[in-house]
Every structure is written in structure tokens, then in C-alpha cells.
Amino acid sequence: MIIDSTNIRDTRELYSQTPPDFSKHNYYLNTLQMKIDADWPYRPNRKWVEEELEAGSEVYKPLEVVIQTVKNDKGETISDDWYRLVFRDCQKAVKIGRRYRFAYDPNILVPDMQKNIWLAVNQTQLTPTASQTVCRCNGTIGSLYKDDNGNITRHYEPVVQPDKLSGAGIKQSEVAVDLNGNKVLLAQFNKYTKQYYINQRFFIDANAADREHQPVYKITNIVRSNTLTTYDPTDVGLVRIYYEVDQIGAQDDVENRIAFNGIVNDNIAPKTDEPISGGEDSSDDYTFSIVDPEIIPKVLTTLVFKPELQKNGSVVENANIGVSCKLSGTSYADTVPIENFVTIEMNSDGTYTLTRVKKDLTMTLITTCEATTPNGGVYQISFSMRLFD
């Protein structure tokens, strides 16, 4: 905006001239925003971070912020696990439980899996500037997530494991430890944590190499605290998960960090090291499996999967792999053209794409993958999916 100052006797009069496009309701915030925009290029510690679009979406967009240290009541810096993010937009809608992603040094480009997840533990509604205090998630909980179609997938939820939430927590003097001495985790309230329940068992960053000494934990209480709207119980930002140590069991999957809770996922991607015909190869050397995805959905919409033959842990590049499909479930399944219900396409990267063309309430699709080794050994795996939701 350009203001003509030709006939102004004193430049201080400019500060009292309300532009015609400003209303009396937002004049202060707009002038404050103009000041922030003017000062922003000169502010120290401006960094690019990533902000999650929606809770639980795990989809992030870049955002420029000013990163500041967090101090306690005595003016002492707490630690590098706590930061204050100051936003350029002074009217930005900040929400407790929002997640951000960036490395300790945002100037260094690192893969997404090497970046830290930061969880917002406060929000400010009473000040004209927008900022949030975030805490680094220092662990993950592995669980089995069941979607609306009944498909079960593994999910690893970032969590904060604080000893106590004093100094920069939800309340300055609050200690998040219950009377029984149980520990507490902080997590975002989303579609995954919504399925957590009392007595659920879980690992926190399990180490498969040390199974005998790997602790398993059990949830003793769940508090969906910090409801952001008084009469909306679903408008929750953070979830507190109280837990205690439990005993490891034979069915606990330490390698994938999934504790057994009575749910058997029978749709794990198939794998075999036994040939259906031996040829001249030793069956101990070869493994034939679906390497992606790890869990096959129970209902087919569109599925991209990759069968792979390995020998002693290395991919066999010249293996002959074929994929075939058939319908089952009814007496007439063999007479129906499969292309009326499902299409299969081989991609250039070695993956295959299955696409459902039409739903059917009675039939099931059985997909069979077969691999032939250079010396004639044949390995076969198969999996099934429904054609209706």
C-alpha cells in the first residue's frame, strides 16, 4: 500500500492515518502483521520446518518459523528437546497436539526418516502473536491399526516419554506421574491413538537382538486431555497414556515391535523358503516373498505389490517370476472372465498392480506368485482378497 505524503507536515501523522481498507475491528492486528512482515527478514534463527496438514495424516508441508529455546521459571534453558516456534502469521490458528518435522539442525538436508517429530504441547489464544511450544518425540509405539474396511496394518505412533511435565508442560507445576508410580506417554489424538485401550500391550522401540531383556508395557489408563471445545468430546489435542511394565510373551513380535494383544493378522504378506519342486538348488538358500507391502489388505481396491526372490539375503536379478489370478467362492467362479472384475499390470520396476473393476459380494480373488531359480527350483506363494467392502 502506498500513501501520498506530499502534503503531510509531520511524518508522525502517517501513524494516525487509518487506511480505508482497514476496519476498526482488525486495524491493530493488521498493523502488527505489517510490522512482523517488515522485521521478518532480519530475525535470527529463521528456519524451514514441516507442519502436518491434518492430525494423523503424516503428510507435511514446509513452513518457515523462528526457532527459540524454552526456559523454565528460573530462566534456565530446559534442553534441546524443547523449542518454541514463532510463526510469521500473527493470526495463525495454532492447536495443541499439532505435529512438526525437522532435524536438530534444520539447515542440514536429511531423509525424512532421520528427522524428528515434534509435538505441540501448548497453544496461545490470548496474545496477538502466534507461537507454540513443541517437544521432541523420543520414541514410537507399534500397534495394529484396523481401518473401516477391516484391513489391519502396522502403525508406529511417535510419542513423548517425559519423566515429568514441569517447566514447559501443559501446566507449569504439573507432574505427569500417577499415585501408583506408573509412567506416562504423550501422543497426538488421531485415528490411530483413538483405537488404544486399557490393558493393551506395546513395545517402545524394541530391539530384536536383545529379546530376553526387552521390556513390554501395558496401558493402565488413557486420558484424552485438553479438549479444545467444551461440548465436543472429539476435539482433543493430546492423549496421555499411563502404562506399566509387563512380561514378554512367546507371541510378541519383537522384530516388528508389535506386542501380542489377541489379534492375529492373517493377511501378512506371504513368504516361503520351501520349493514346490527342487531342481538343483538347495531350499535353504532361497526365500521367495512379497517384500512390499508388508501386509496385504483384505479388500481389493488398488494394490501395488512386489514379489522378490532372494538368495542368502541378496536379490536374484535373473529370476523368472510370474503372477496369476483366479476367482473363487462360487461354483461359477471358474467360468467368469476375470478381466470383468480385476485387471493386473506389470510395471517396469518389477512391481504389479491389481485393480478392482467391479465389486462382487460372493467371490474372492486369489493371487499366486511363482518364481523359478536359474537352476530350476520353483517357489510359490499366494494371497487372497475380497472384492467387496
Residue, then its C-alpha position, 0 to 999 in steps of 0.5 A: m500500500i502506498i500513501d501520498s505524503t506530499n502534503i503531510r507536515d509531520t511524518r508522525e501523522l502517517y501513524s494516525q492515518t487509518p487506511p480505508d481498507f482497514s476496519k476498526h475491528n482488525y486495524y491493530l492486528n493488521t498493523l502488527q502483521m505489517k510490522i512482523d512482515a517488515d522485521w521478518p527478514y532480519r530475525p535470527n534463527r529463521k528456519w524451514v520446518e514441516e507442519e502436518l496438514e491434518a492430525g494423523s495424516e503424516v503428510y507435511k508441508p514446509l513452513e518457515v518459523v523462528i526457532q527459540t529455546v524454552k526456559n523454565d521459571k528460573g530462566e534456565t534453558i530446559s534442553d534441546d528437546w524443547y523449542r518454541l516456534v514463532f510463526r510469521d502469521c500473527q493470526k495463525a490458528v495454532k492447536i495443541g497436539r499439532r505435529y512438526r518435522f525437522a532435524y536438530d539442525p534444520n539447515i542440514l538436508v536429511p531423509d525424512m526418516q532421520k528427522n524428528i517429530w515434534l509435538a505441540v504441547n501448548q497453544t496461545q489464544l490470548t496474545p496477538t502473536a502466534s507461537q507454540t511450544v513443541c517437544r521432541c518425540n523420543g520414541t514410537i509405539g507399534s500397534l495394529y491399526k484396523d481401518d473401516n474396511g477391516n484391513i489391519t496394518r502396522h502403525y508406529e505412533p511417535v510419542v513423548q516419554p517425559d519423566k515429568l511435565s514441569g517447566a514447559g508442560i501443559k501446566q507449569s507445576e504439573v507432574a505427569v506421574d500417577l499415585n501408583g508410580n506408573k509412567v506416562l506417554l504423550a501422543q497426538f489424538n488421531k485415528y490411530t491413538k483413538q483405537y488404544y485401550i486399557n490393558q493393551r500391550f506395546f513395545i517402545d522401540a524394541n530391539a530384536a537382538d536383545r529379546e530376553h531383556q526387552p521390556v513390554y508395557k501395558i496401558t493402565n489408563i488413557v486420558r484424552s486431555n485438553t479438549l479444545t471445545t467444551y461440548d465436543p468430546t472429539d476435539v482433543g489435542l493430546v492423549r496421555i497414556y499411563y502404562e506399566v511394565d509387563q512380561i514378554g510373551a512367546q507371541d510378541d513380535v519383537e522384530n516388528r515391535i508389535a506386542f501380542n494383544g489377541i489379534v492375529n493378522d492373517n493377511i501378512a504378506p506371504k513368504t516361503d523358503e520351501p520349493i514346490s519342486g527342487g531342481e538343483d538348488s538347495s531350499d535353504d538358500y532361497t526365500f521367495s516373498i512379497v517384500d512390499p507391502e508388508i501386509i496385504p489388505k483384505v479388500l481389493t481396491t488398488l494394490v501395488f505389490k512386489p514379489e522378490l526372490q532372494k538368495n542368502g539375503s541378496v536379490v536374484e536379478n535373473a529370476n523368472i517370476g510370474v503372477s496369476c489370478k483366479l476367482s473363487g467362492t462360487s461354483y461359477a467362479d471358474t467360468v467368469p472372465i476375470e478381466n470383468f472384475v480385476t485387471i493386473e499390470m506389470n510395471s517396469d520396476g518389477t512391481y504389479t498392480l491389481t485393480r478392482v473393476k467391479k465389486d462382487l459380494t460372493m467371490t474372492l480373488i486369489t493371487t499366486c506368485e511363482a518364481t523359478t531359480p536359474n537352476g530350476g527350483v520353483y517357489q510359490i506363494s499366494f494371497s487372497m482378497r475380497l472384492f467387496d467392502 
